[in-house]
Amino acid sequence: MATKPATVPRWAHTGASEASNVVAPSSGEQNTGYVTDQVASSSKINWLFRWIYAWVDWLNAAEVDFGTATVRADRFQVDTEFTGALVATGDLKGTDLLHTTYHEHAVSYLSFMFDESGDPSVHNVLGYLTSPAGVTLARAPLDFLKVDDVITYAEVFYNPNGGGNMEPKLGRIALATGTVDYTPWDGATDSTGTAIESQNSGAITHTVAAGYSYFFESLFSGAANRLHGGIVRYTRPT
């Protein structure tokens, strides 16, 4: 690739302040440019070269070097599909993790199993998991997640069906200790309604950590409760 120029073409600027002999052309002149035989004034020519210099100087200060893939992140803003603007505060280099790949993963009700001896799970062909009588938990593994993925949203679909409390969560278990926590998302208890509804986490930012296994969970406290599945949205380093 070509070598980056060493000289910035400074024009009508001392480096600290703009020269006084700089006048913007009229809107009509900017539309048509100079016509044949028209004498261009120095102040308007200075305006043109002054702005060319200003843009070259700005781009040079941004330190874009495609040969080494180093970018001054305080000069650039990257828009993502899901979370809006990703604005870095320091230097963004090729060794950093840039999360730009957006994913949405649906978790089927068939993935859920009850945390109970014998696992009396009933997976109805109509698209839901029903609970046995009594309080129990149903969990589904989120084994599609990888270390350094960033979970940005979770939602669980269910129906209390007049049968007691349900409480959706997105949890994790530390493999070395067996400790369970609900740092990613801890939903609320819901006992009302007889139709499919959902709870969601809203916008969250949770980085998947090494040494943890992630799962969806829901409390069941009645035989009529129904769990329909969930979705997880996340970004993955590129």
C-alpha positions as a Markdown table, in Angstrom:
| # | Residue | x | y | z |
|---|---|---|---|---|
| 1 | Met | 0.0 | 0.0 | 0.0 |
| 2 | Ala | 1.1 | 3.6 | -0.5 |
| 3 | Thr | 3.2 | 5.3 | 2.1 |
| 4 | Lys | 1.3 | 7.8 | 4.3 |
| 5 | Pro | 2.4 | 11.4 | 3.4 |
| 6 | Ala | 4.6 | 13.2 | 6.0 |
| 7 | Thr | 3.4 | 16.7 | 5.2 |
| 8 | Val | 0.0 | 18.2 | 5.9 |
| 9 | Pro | -0.8 | 21.0 | 3.4 |
| 10 | Arg | -1.4 | 23.8 | 5.8 |
| 11 | Trp | -3.0 | 26.8 | 4.1 |
| 12 | Ala | -4.4 | 30.1 | 5.4 |
| 13 | His | -3.8 | 29.1 | 8.9 |
| 14 | Thr | -0.9 | 29.7 | 11.3 |
| 15 | Gly | -1.5 | 26.4 | 13.1 |
| 16 | Ala | -3.1 | 28.4 | 16.0 |
| 17 | Ser | -5.5 | 30.7 | 14.2 |
| 18 | Glu | -7.1 | 31.2 | 10.8 |
| 19 | Ala | -5.8 | 33.9 | 8.4 |
| 20 | Ser | -8.0 | 37.0 | 8.0 |
| 21 | Asn | -8.1 | 36.8 | 4.2 |
| 22 | Val | -10.6 | 34.0 | 4.1 |
| 23 | Val | -14.1 | 34.7 | 2.7 |
| 24 | Ala | -16.8 | 32.0 | 1.9 |
| 25 | Pro | -18.1 | 32.1 | -1.6 |
| 26 | Ser | -21.8 | 32.8 | -2.0 |
| 27 | Ser | -24.2 | 29.9 | -2.2 |
| 28 | Gly | -24.6 | 30.5 | -6.0 |
| 29 | Glu | -20.8 | 30.3 | -6.4 |
| 30 | Gln | -20.6 | 27.1 | -4.4 |
| 31 | Asn | -23.4 | 25.6 | -6.6 |
| 32 | Thr | -21.7 | 26.4 | -10.0 |
| 33 | Gly | -18.1 | 27.1 | -9.2 |
| 34 | Tyr | -16.1 | 29.7 | -11.1 |
| 35 | Val | -17.2 | 30.2 | -14.7 |
| 36 | Thr | -15.1 | 30.8 | -17.7 |
| 37 | Asp | -13.0 | 34.0 | -17.6 |
| 38 | Gln | -14.2 | 34.8 | -14.1 |
| 39 | Val | -11.4 | 36.2 | -11.9 |
| 40 | Ala | -11.3 | 34.3 | -8.6 |
| 41 | Ser | -10.6 | 36.4 | -5.5 |
| 42 | Ser | -7.7 | 35.4 | -3.2 |
| 43 | Ser | -10.0 | 35.3 | -0.2 |
| 44 | Lys | -12.4 | 32.8 | -1.7 |
| 45 | Ile | -9.5 | 30.6 | -3.1 |
| 46 | Asn | -8.1 | 30.7 | 0.5 |
| 47 | Trp | -11.5 | 29.5 | 1.8 |
| 48 | Leu | -11.4 | 26.5 | -0.4 |
| 49 | Phe | -7.8 | 25.5 | 0.5 |
| 50 | Arg | -8.4 | 26.4 | 4.1 |
| 51 | Trp | -11.2 | 23.8 | 4.3 |
| 52 | Ile | -9.2 | 21.2 | 2.4 |
| 53 | Tyr | -6.4 | 21.7 | 4.9 |
| 54 | Ala | -8.8 | 21.5 | 7.9 |
| 55 | Trp | -10.2 | 18.1 | 6.7 |
| 56 | Val | -6.7 | 16.7 | 5.9 |
| 57 | Asp | -5.5 | 17.8 | 9.4 |
| 58 | Trp | -8.5 | 16.2 | 11.1 |
| 59 | Leu | -8.1 | 12.9 | 9.3 |
| 60 | Asn | -4.4 | 12.9 | 10.0 |
| 61 | Ala | -5.0 | 13.5 | 13.7 |
| 62 | Ala | -7.4 | 10.6 | 13.7 |
| 63 | Glu | -4.4 | 8.3 | 13.1 |
| 64 | Val | -6.1 | 5.8 | 10.8 |
| 65 | Asp | -3.5 | 3.3 | 9.7 |
| 66 | Phe | -4.9 | 0.5 | 7.8 |
| 67 | Gly | -1.5 | -1.2 | 7.6 |
| 68 | Thr | -1.6 | -1.8 | 11.4 |
| 69 | Ala | -5.3 | -1.6 | 12.0 |
| 70 | Thr | -4.9 | 1.0 | 14.8 |
| 71 | Val | -7.7 | 3.5 | 15.2 |
| 72 | Arg | -8.0 | 6.5 | 17.5 |
| 73 | Ala | -11.3 | 5.6 | 19.0 |
| 74 | Asp | -11.9 | 9.1 | 20.4 |
| 75 | Arg | -12.3 | 10.2 | 16.8 |
| 76 | Phe | -14.7 | 7.5 | 15.7 |
| 77 | Gln | -18.2 | 6.3 | 16.6 |
| 78 | Val | -19.5 | 2.9 | 15.5 |
| 79 | Asp | -23.2 | 2.3 | 15.3 |
| 80 | Thr | -24.5 | -1.2 | 16.2 |
| 81 | Glu | -27.8 | -2.8 | 15.2 |
| 82 | Phe | -29.1 | -3.3 | 18.7 |
| 83 | Thr | -27.7 | -1.2 | 21.4 |
| 84 | Gly | -27.3 | 2.1 | 19.6 |
| 85 | Ala | -23.9 | 3.9 | 19.6 |
| 86 | Leu | -20.7 | 2.2 | 20.7 |
| 87 | Val | -18.4 | 5.0 | 21.7 |
| 88 | Ala | -14.9 | 4.2 | 23.0 |
| 89 | Thr | -13.0 | 6.6 | 25.3 |
| 90 | Gly | -9.5 | 5.5 | 24.5 |
| 91 | Asp | -7.4 | 3.9 | 21.8 |
| 92 | Leu | -9.2 | 1.0 | 20.0 |
| 93 | Lys | -6.5 | -1.4 | 18.7 |
| 94 | Gly | -6.6 | -4.6 | 16.8 |
| 95 | Thr | -6.0 | -6.6 | 20.1 |
| 96 | Asp | -9.2 | -5.3 | 21.7 |
| 97 | Leu | -12.6 | -7.0 | 21.5 |
| 98 | Leu | -15.0 | -5.2 | 19.2 |
| 99 | His | -18.6 | -6.5 | 19.7 |
| 100 | Thr | -20.4 | -5.8 | 16.4 |
| 101 | Thr | -22.0 | -9.2 | 15.5 |
| 102 | Tyr | -25.6 | -9.3 | 16.7 |
| 103 | His | -27.4 | -12.5 | 17.5 |
| 104 | Glu | -30.8 | -13.6 | 18.7 |
| 105 | His | -31.3 | -17.1 | 19.9 |
| 106 | Ala | -34.7 | -18.7 | 20.6 |
| 107 | Val | -34.8 | -21.3 | 23.4 |
| 108 | Ser | -37.5 | -23.9 | 22.9 |
| 109 | Tyr | -39.8 | -25.1 | 25.7 |
| 110 | Leu | -38.4 | -28.6 | 24.8 |
| 111 | Ser | -35.0 | -27.5 | 26.3 |
| 112 | Phe | -36.5 | -27.0 | 29.8 |
| 113 | Met | -36.2 | -29.8 | 32.4 |
| 114 | Phe | -37.5 | -29.7 | 36.0 |
| 115 | Asp | -35.0 | -29.6 | 38.9 |
| 116 | Glu | -36.6 | -32.6 | 40.6 |
| 117 | Ser | -35.9 | -36.3 | 41.1 |
| 118 | Gly | -37.3 | -38.3 | 38.2 |
| 119 | Asp | -37.9 | -35.0 | 36.2 |
| 120 | Pro | -41.7 | -35.3 | 35.7 |
| 121 | Ser | -41.6 | -32.8 | 32.9 |
| 122 | Val | -44.6 | -32.7 | 30.5 |
| 123 | His | -43.8 | -31.2 | 27.1 |
| 124 | Asn | -47.1 | -30.6 | 25.5 |
| 125 | Val | -47.3 | -30.8 | 21.7 |
| 126 | Leu | -49.2 | -27.4 | 21.7 |
| 127 | Gly | -45.9 | -25.7 | 22.6 |
| 128 | Tyr | -45.5 | -25.5 | 26.4 |
| 129 | Leu | -44.0 | -27.2 | 29.4 |
| 130 | Thr | -46.4 | -27.9 | 32.3 |
| 131 | Ser | -45.4 | -28.3 | 35.9 |
| 132 | Pro | -46.2 | -31.1 | 38.4 |
| 133 | Ala | -48.0 | -30.2 | 41.6 |
| 134 | Gly | -45.9 | -28.3 | 44.1 |
| 135 | Val | -43.1 | -25.8 | 44.0 |
| 136 | Thr | -40.2 | -26.7 | 41.6 |
| 137 | Leu | -37.8 | -25.1 | 39.1 |
| 138 | Ala | -37.4 | -25.6 | 35.4 |
| 139 | Arg | -34.1 | -24.8 | 33.7 |
| 140 | Ala | -32.8 | -24.8 | 30.1 |
| 141 | Pro | -29.1 | -24.6 | 29.2 |
| 142 | Leu | -27.9 | -21.6 | 27.2 |
| 143 | Asp | -24.9 | -23.5 | 25.8 |
| 144 | Phe | -24.7 | -21.5 | 22.6 |
| 145 | Leu | -23.1 | -18.6 | 24.6 |
| 146 | Lys | -19.4 | -18.3 | 24.5 |
| 147 | Val | -16.9 | -16.5 | 26.8 |
| 148 | Asp | -16.8 | -12.7 | 26.1 |
| 149 | Asp | -20.2 | -12.7 | 24.4 |
| 150 | Val | -22.2 | -9.8 | 25.8 |
| 151 | Ile | -25.8 | -10.5 | 26.7 |
| 152 | Thr | -27.9 | -7.5 | 25.9 |
| 153 | Tyr | -31.5 | -8.7 | 26.3 |
| 154 | Ala | -33.5 | -11.7 | 27.6 |
| 155 | Glu | -37.2 | -12.6 | 27.5 |
| 156 | Val | -39.2 | -15.5 | 28.7 |
| 157 | Phe | -42.7 | -16.4 | 27.5 |
| 158 | Tyr | -45.1 | -18.2 | 29.9 |
| 159 | Asn | -48.7 | -18.5 | 31.2 |
| 160 | Pro | -49.5 | -18.6 | 34.9 |
| 161 | Asn | -52.8 | -20.1 | 33.8 |
| 162 | Gly | -54.4 | -19.4 | 37.2 |
| 163 | Gly | -52.1 | -22.0 | 38.7 |
| 164 | Gly | -49.7 | -20.1 | 40.9 |
| 165 | Asn | -46.5 | -18.2 | 40.8 |
| 166 | Met | -43.9 | -18.1 | 37.9 |
| 167 | Glu | -40.6 | -16.3 | 38.1 |
| 168 | Pro | -38.4 | -16.2 | 35.0 |
| 169 | Lys | -34.6 | -15.6 | 35.3 |
| 170 | Leu | -31.3 | -15.8 | 33.5 |
| 171 | Gly | -28.8 | -17.3 | 35.8 |
| 172 | Arg | -25.3 | -18.9 | 35.8 |
| 173 | Ile | -23.5 | -21.5 | 37.8 |
| 174 | Ala | -19.8 | -21.4 | 38.7 |
| 175 | Leu | -18.5 | -24.8 | 37.6 |
| 176 | Ala | -15.7 | -24.9 | 40.2 |
| 177 | Thr | -18.0 | -24.3 | 43.2 |
| 178 | Gly | -21.5 | -25.0 | 42.1 |
| 179 | Thr | -22.6 | -21.5 | 43.2 |
| 180 | Val | -25.6 | -20.1 | 41.4 |
| 181 | Asp | -26.4 | -16.4 | 40.9 |
| 182 | Tyr | -28.7 | -14.4 | 38.8 |
| 183 | Thr | -26.4 | -11.5 | 37.9 |
| 184 | Pro | -27.5 | -11.4 | 34.2 |
| 185 | Trp | -31.2 | -11.1 | 35.0 |
| 186 | Asp | -33.5 | -11.8 | 37.9 |
| 187 | Gly | -37.2 | -11.5 | 36.9 |
| 188 | Ala | -40.2 | -10.8 | 39.1 |
| 189 | Thr | -42.8 | -13.2 | 40.5 |
| 190 | Asp | -46.0 | -13.3 | 38.4 |
| 191 | Ser | -49.2 | -15.2 | 39.4 |
| 192 | Thr | -51.8 | -13.4 | 37.3 |
| 193 | Gly | -53.2 | -14.0 | 33.8 |
| 194 | Thr | -54.5 | -16.9 | 31.8 |
| 195 | Ala | -52.9 | -16.2 | 28.4 |
| 196 | Ile | -49.3 | -16.2 | 27.1 |
| 197 | Glu | -47.3 | -13.3 | 28.3 |
| 198 | Ser | -43.7 | -12.5 | 28.9 |
| 199 | Gln | -41.1 | -10.7 | 31.0 |
| 200 | Asn | -38.0 | -9.2 | 29.7 |
| 201 | Ser | -34.8 | -7.9 | 31.1 |
| 202 | Gly | -34.8 | -4.6 | 29.2 |
| 203 | Ala | -31.4 | -3.5 | 27.9 |
| 204 | Ile | -28.7 | -5.2 | 29.9 |
| 205 | Thr | -24.9 | -5.6 | 29.4 |
| 206 | His | -23.5 | -8.8 | 30.9 |
| 207 | Thr | -20.3 | -10.3 | 29.6 |
| 208 | Val | -20.2 | -14.1 | 29.6 |
| 209 | Ala | -17.4 | -15.1 | 32.0 |
| 210 | Ala | -15.1 | -18.1 | 31.8 |
| 211 | Gly | -15.9 | -21.0 | 34.2 |
| 212 | Tyr | -19.6 | -20.4 | 34.2 |
| 213 | Ser | -22.6 | -22.3 | 32.7 |
| 214 | Tyr | -25.6 | -20.1 | 31.8 |
| 215 | Phe | -29.3 | -21.1 | 31.8 |
| 216 | Phe | -32.9 | -19.9 | 31.7 |
| 217 | Glu | -34.9 | -20.7 | 34.9 |
| 218 | Ser | -38.5 | -20.3 | 36.0 |
| 219 | Leu | -40.3 | -21.0 | 39.2 |
| 220 | Phe | -43.4 | -23.2 | 39.0 |
| 221 | Ser | -45.7 | -23.3 | 42.0 |
| 222 | Gly | -48.8 | -24.9 | 40.5 |
| 223 | Ala | -49.7 | -27.8 | 38.2 |
| 224 | Ala | -51.4 | -25.5 | 35.7 |
| 225 | Asn | -48.3 | -23.2 | 35.0 |
| 226 | Arg | -47.1 | -23.2 | 31.4 |
| 227 | Leu | -43.7 | -22.3 | 30.1 |
| 228 | His | -43.4 | -21.5 | 26.3 |
| 229 | Gly | -39.7 | -20.7 | 25.9 |
| 230 | Gly | -37.5 | -17.6 | 25.6 |
| 231 | Ile | -35.1 | -15.6 | 23.6 |
| 232 | Val | -31.6 | -14.2 | 24.3 |
| 233 | Arg | -29.9 | -11.4 | 22.3 |
| 234 | Tyr | -26.2 | -11.0 | 22.5 |
| 235 | Thr | -23.2 | -9.6 | 20.6 |
| 236 | Arg | -20.0 | -11.6 | 19.9 |
| 237 | Pro | -16.5 | -10.3 | 19.5 |
| 238 | Thr | -15.2 | -10.1 | 15.9 |
